[in-house]
Amino acid sequence: LGQHRSAVSQVIIPVYNRNQVRWTDQSVLSSYISTTSQEVLEFSKVLVGISRSHLRSGLNRNMQFAMYLFNGMNLAGISLASDTTTPYAEYHTNPELLDYIQYPFQTMLYKSGDKDELGILFMALLESVGIPAAFIPLENDFIVCFNLNVNAAKAKNFFDGYDRVLVIDDEIWIPVSMASLREGFINSWYRGIMALQECTENEIDFEFTSISEAWQSYPPAGFSTDASVRLSVNEKNLISTVETEMSRYVTAEFGPQIAAVQNRIKAEGASVTLYNQLGMLYVRAGMYSSAKPVYEMSAKMGSVSAMNNLGNIYSLQKNFKEAKKWYEMALQYDPDNKTARKNLGRIESELE
């Protein structure tokens, strides 16, 4: 009737604890993953710092860093412990239930967590060193994926086919099972890809969630307290563990390709092309001691490329005098070779 009226009613607004969430939208997990969390940064810095002096130049850096981060979690004593109060297997499939999820700080503090909580910590470590992460919740597992920053066309440089990788929008991702943390990186990787293949075969849908995209809706909200988080890893044990894992990876992914070229050499006879192909496979696998004699045979046949590659190998090994010899030999065969000229200049400055 033209006059203002007021009405007062009570409204109850539920406010969840910071650790509580409903699985109505799985992207909400991204809010638990902060790249500025001090304890996460300190732990990832230690693990990646150990890895830097042991990286294999021919292999993907993201792959190697992820191996150190994953095995570092394991060797630091972090383990899978199913949450008896709000178990992952039950709660993540029922949006009616209010789940309790630990922040990376808490998982590091308690040195344990359910599958999703271990995954959140691993993704936080990955993102903190610039490796894009994603996740796929399955019925009995939580799969963390990390991006190699390699397109599908270049995957052949690192893998024997596409059977053990995910190709999403022309990018290569590696899936890792968090239920298999104690089994090491390679086994967790293989179990992760097998679990996804089983879903595909059984026509079970699964959802891939990229952390960078999820952050657009659920930005990171780091959490920690004054409690001290002290995770220690024996450096020698970590290096030894990763080297063992690396050998398994090289054998599985490069072994078949190396054997194929070796068989061609036996069947077709020695040639510069085949020797250089074999040498490049050895280099990509970090098997420099095997690459040298192959490139030397190619160099004897007049391959300037092989000479340059021998110079590169000796340069990586800090044997600059031997590297200089091979670059000079390459220039004797091809005085206009820009690669040899450039590398020789760099080596001569090192020797000075």
C-alpha distance (Angstrom), angle and dihedral (degrees) to the residues before:
residue distance angle dihedral
L1 . . .
G2 3.80 . .
Q3 3.80 94.6 .
H4 3.82 127.9 111.1
R5 3.76 116.9 -107.9
S6 3.82 131.0 -168.5
A7 3.76 130.0 -153.2
V8 3.82 126.4 -170.3
S9 3.78 123.4 -160.8
Q10 3.78 135.3 164.1
V11 3.78 118.6 -112.9
I12 3.79 122.6 -171.4
I13 3.82 112.6 -145.8
P14 3.81 113.4 -166.8
V15 3.80 113.4 -140.4
Y16 3.78 116.8 -165.6
N17 3.76 126.1 -145.5
R18 3.82 111.7 -103.0
N19 3.81 89.3 -104.4
Q20 3.79 95.8 50.3
V21 3.79 126.1 93.6
R22 3.79 141.5 153.4
W23 3.80 118.9 -130.7
T24 3.81 93.3 -126.1
D25 3.82 88.5 120.9
Q26 3.79 116.8 16.8
S27 3.82 90.8 -156.4
V28 3.80 87.4 78.2
L29 3.82 88.1 80.9
S30 3.80 88.3 76.1
S31 3.81 88.9 73.6
Y32 3.81 88.5 68.9
I33 3.80 91.9 56.8
S34 3.78 114.4 83.1
T35 3.80 124.1 170.7
T36 3.81 91.1 -161.1
S37 3.80 96.2 59.0
Q38 3.81 104.4 125.8
E39 3.81 97.3 -143.4
V40 3.82 91.6 48.9
L41 3.80 92.2 48.5
E42 3.79 92.6 48.7
F43 3.81 93.2 49.6
S44 3.81 95.3 45.7
K45 3.81 90.7 45.8
V46 3.81 91.0 55.7
L47 3.82 93.9 47.5
V48 3.80 96.1 44.8
G49 3.80 90.0 43.3
I50 3.81 89.4 58.4
S51 3.79 90.9 48.4
R52 3.80 98.2 51.6
S53 3.81 96.3 76.8
H54 3.81 91.3 47.3
L55 3.80 102.1 46.5
R56 3.80 117.3 128.6
S57 3.79 108.0 -130.3
G58 3.81 95.0 -144.9
L59 3.80 95.9 53.3
N60 3.78 130.3 77.4
R61 3.82 111.7 -85.2
N62 3.81 95.1 -147.3
M63 3.81 89.4 53.7
Q64 3.80 91.9 51.6
F65 3.81 94.8 44.8
A66 3.81 90.0 49.5
M67 3.81 90.1 52.9
Y68 3.80 90.8 54.5
L69 3.81 93.2 45.8
F70 3.82 94.5 47.4
N71 3.80 95.8 44.6
G72 3.80 89.5 41.6
M73 3.81 89.9 60.2
N74 3.79 89.2 50.4
L75 3.81 96.0 47.4
A76 3.82 91.2 45.5
G77 3.81 87.6 65.4
I78 3.80 98.6 -105.5
S79 3.79 108.3 148.1
L80 3.78 143.0 176.3
A81 3.79 113.7 -94.3
S82 3.79 117.7 170.8
D83 3.78 113.0 -130.0
T84 3.80 105.2 -118.9
T85 3.81 92.5 -167.0
T86 3.81 99.0 49.6
P87 3.83 105.2 9.0
Y88 3.79 115.0 -160.8
A89 3.81 94.5 -133.6
E90 3.80 91.6 59.6
Y91 3.79 104.3 31.3
H92 3.80 102.3 46.1
T93 3.81 91.3 57.6
N94 3.80 95.3 49.8
P95 3.83 116.9 64.1
E96 3.81 89.4 -171.8
L97 3.81 90.6 70.1
L98 3.79 124.5 81.2
D99 3.79 107.6 -130.1
Y100 3.80 127.4 -156.3
I101 3.82 114.7 -139.7
Q102 3.79 127.8 -176.2
Y103 3.77 124.0 -131.4
P104 3.84 116.9 -126.4
F105 3.81 88.2 -102.9
Q106 3.79 91.3 58.6
T107 3.81 94.1 45.6
M108 3.81 89.0 52.0
L109 3.80 91.2 45.8
Y110 3.80 95.0 49.4
K111 3.83 92.7 34.2
S112 3.79 89.5 -137.6
G113 3.77 143.0 71.8
D114 3.77 145.1 156.5
K115 3.82 120.3 -86.3
D116 3.79 95.0 -86.6
E117 3.82 92.6 46.1
L118 3.81 92.3 51.9
G119 3.79 87.3 48.6
I120 3.79 92.3 51.3
L121 3.82 90.5 52.4
F122 3.81 92.4 47.6
M123 3.81 91.5 49.1
A124 3.80 90.7 48.5
L125 3.82 89.7 52.9
L126 3.81 91.5 47.8
E127 3.80 94.9 47.8
S128 3.82 91.3 45.6
V129 3.82 89.8 63.9
G130 3.80 94.3 43.0
I131 3.81 100.0 -97.1
P132 3.84 111.7 136.1
A133 3.81 111.3 -125.1
A134 3.80 136.1 -164.6
F135 3.79 137.0 172.3
I136 3.79 142.2 -143.0
P137 3.82 117.9 -161.7
L138 3.80 111.8 -148.0
E139 3.78 129.0 -174.9
N140 3.80 95.2 -98.0
D141 3.77 102.6 11.4
F142 3.78 142.9 44.1
I143 3.81 113.6 -137.4
V144 3.79 120.3 -155.4
C145 3.80 116.0 -162.4
F146 3.79 127.0 -164.5
N147 3.79 129.2 -165.2
L148 3.82 120.2 -120.7
N149 3.84 91.7 -161.0
V150 3.79 86.6 -126.0
N151 3.78 125.3 123.6
A152 3.77 122.0 -130.7
A153 3.80 93.7 -103.1
K154 3.81 91.7 60.0
A155 3.81 95.2 45.8
K156 3.81 89.4 94.6
N157 3.81 87.6 70.1
F158 3.80 90.0 66.2
F159 3.81 108.1 21.3
D160 3.77 140.0 46.0
G161 3.79 93.6 -124.7
Y162 3.80 132.3 -43.2
D163 3.80 100.4 -73.2
R164 3.80 95.6 105.8
V165 3.80 100.9 38.5
L166 3.80 138.2 65.8
V167 3.79 118.8 -123.4
I168 3.80 110.2 -155.9
D169 3.81 120.6 169.5
D170 3.82 89.0 -16.9
E171 3.82 91.7 -55.5
I172 3.80 126.8 116.8
W173 3.81 118.1 -124.4
I174 3.81 128.5 -178.6
P175 3.85 115.6 -143.1
V176 3.81 117.6 -147.7
S177 3.81 126.7 -168.6
M178 3.81 113.5 -131.6
A179 3.81 90.5 -163.7
S180 3.82 86.9 68.6
L181 3.81 99.7 50.3
R182 3.81 92.9 126.3
E183 3.81 91.3 54.2
G184 3.80 94.3 64.3
F185 3.78 133.7 -115.3
I186 3.83 101.8 -63.9
N187 3.81 95.3 48.8
S188 3.82 90.7 45.0
W189 3.80 90.0 50.2
Y190 3.80 92.9 50.1
R191 3.81 92.1 45.4
G192 3.79 89.7 49.5
I193 3.79 94.6 53.9
M194 3.83 91.7 43.0
A195 3.80 91.1 52.9
L196 3.81 91.3 52.4
Q197 3.80 92.0 45.7
E198 3.81 89.9 52.8
C199 3.80 89.9 52.2
T200 3.79 90.2 51.6
E201 3.81 93.0 47.3
N202 3.82 91.5 48.8
E203 3.82 92.3 43.7
I204 3.81 92.0 -117.9
D205 3.80 112.2 156.9
F206 3.79 120.3 -131.0
E207 3.78 131.3 -178.6
F208 3.81 124.1 -130.8
T209 3.83 112.4 -151.3
S210 3.80 121.1 -169.2
I211 3.80 113.1 -150.0
S212 3.80 94.1 -143.3
E213 3.81 90.5 54.4
A214 3.81 93.9 42.8
W215 3.80 90.0 53.0
Q216 3.82 87.9 66.4
S217 3.81 88.3 70.2
Y218 3.81 100.8 23.5
P219 3.81 110.4 31.6
P220 3.82 118.8 -161.6
A221 3.78 117.8 -82.9
G222 3.79 108.0 -171.4
F223 3.78 120.9 -155.1
S224 3.79 133.5 -169.4
T225 3.80 139.3 140.9
D226 3.77 136.7 -145.8
A227 3.79 89.7 -85.7
S228 3.80 112.4 119.7
V229 3.80 117.4 -116.2
R230 3.78 111.2 -159.0
L231 3.76 115.1 176.9
S232 3.78 115.5 171.7
V233 3.79 127.9 -171.4
N234 3.79 125.7 -169.0
E235 3.80 103.1 -121.6
K236 3.80 95.7 -148.8
N237 3.80 92.3 49.2
L238 3.79 91.5 49.2
I239 3.81 93.5 49.5
S240 3.80 91.6 46.0
T241 3.81 92.1 48.7
V242 3.80 93.9 49.1
E243 3.81 92.4 45.7
T244 3.81 89.2 54.4
E245 3.80 90.3 48.9
M246 3.80 90.3 46.3
S247 3.80 91.4 53.4
R248 3.81 90.3 53.1
Y249 3.79 90.4 49.7
V250 3.81 93.0 48.6
T251 3.81 92.8 47.3
A252 3.81 93.0 49.3
E253 3.80 99.2 42.3
F254 3.82 104.4 29.6
G255 3.81 100.5 27.1
P256 3.82 95.8 77.2
Q257 3.82 92.3 46.0
I258 3.81 92.2 48.4
A259 3.81 91.5 48.2
A260 3.81 90.7 49.8
V261 3.83 92.9 55.0
Q262 3.80 91.8 43.9
N263 3.81 89.4 53.4
R264 3.79 90.4 50.4
I265 3.81 90.2 52.6
K266 3.81 89.8 52.6
A267 3.79 92.6 47.0
E268 3.81 100.8 38.0
G269 3.79 101.2 27.8
A270 3.79 131.2 -118.7
S271 3.79 118.4 -41.7
V272 3.78 137.9 163.1
T273 3.80 91.1 -117.6
L274 3.81 95.3 53.4
Y275 3.80 94.2 41.8
N276 3.79 90.6 51.4
Q277 3.81 91.5 47.7
L278 3.79 90.4 51.5
G279 3.78 92.4 45.7
M280 3.81 91.4 51.0
L281 3.81 91.2 51.9
Y282 3.79 90.0 52.3
V283 3.80 90.8 49.0
R284 3.81 92.9 49.5
A285 3.78 88.5 50.9
G286 3.80 91.0 50.0
M287 3.83 90.6 -116.5
Y288 3.80 95.8 136.8
S289 3.81 95.2 158.0
S290 3.81 88.5 59.3
A291 3.80 93.9 43.4
K292 3.81 95.9 54.6
P293 3.83 100.1 66.6
V294 3.81 90.8 43.1
Y295 3.80 92.4 52.6
E296 3.81 90.4 43.8
M297 3.81 90.2 58.0
S298 3.80 89.4 48.7
A299 3.81 90.6 48.0
K300 3.82 90.4 53.2
M301 3.78 86.4 57.0
G302 3.81 89.1 56.3
S303 3.81 101.5 -97.9
V304 3.80 109.3 158.0
S305 3.80 89.2 -172.1
A306 3.81 89.9 58.8
M307 3.81 90.4 49.8
N308 3.79 90.7 52.1
N309 3.80 91.1 47.8
L310 3.80 91.4 51.0
G311 3.78 88.5 51.8
N312 3.80 89.6 50.5
I313 3.81 92.8 50.8
Y314 3.81 93.8 49.5
S315 3.80 89.4 45.0
L316 3.82 90.5 54.7
Q317 3.80 88.5 50.0
K318 3.83 90.2 51.4
N319 3.82 91.4 -117.4
F320 3.79 92.5 134.1
K321 3.82 97.4 167.1
E322 3.80 91.6 57.4
A323 3.81 90.8 43.6
K324 3.82 89.7 52.4
K325 3.81 90.5 53.0
W326 3.81 92.9 55.8
Y327 3.81 95.2 44.9
E328 3.80 89.8 50.8
M329 3.80 90.6 49.6
A330 3.80 89.9 51.5
L331 3.82 89.6 53.8
Q332 3.80 91.1 49.8
Y333 3.79 88.8 59.1
D334 3.80 94.9 37.6
P335 3.85 113.7 18.4
D336 3.82 91.5 -177.1
N337 3.81 95.4 54.0
K338 3.82 103.2 130.3
T339 3.81 95.0 -166.3
A340 3.80 94.0 54.7
R341 3.82 91.4 43.9
K342 3.79 92.9 51.2
N343 3.82 94.3 45.6
L344 3.79 92.7 45.8
G345 3.79 90.1 54.8
R346 3.79 90.6 51.0
I347 3.81 92.3 48.4
E348 3.81 93.1 48.4
S349 3.81 89.8 53.7
E350 3.82 89.0 50.9
L351 3.79 91.3 51.4
E352 3.80 90.9 49.9
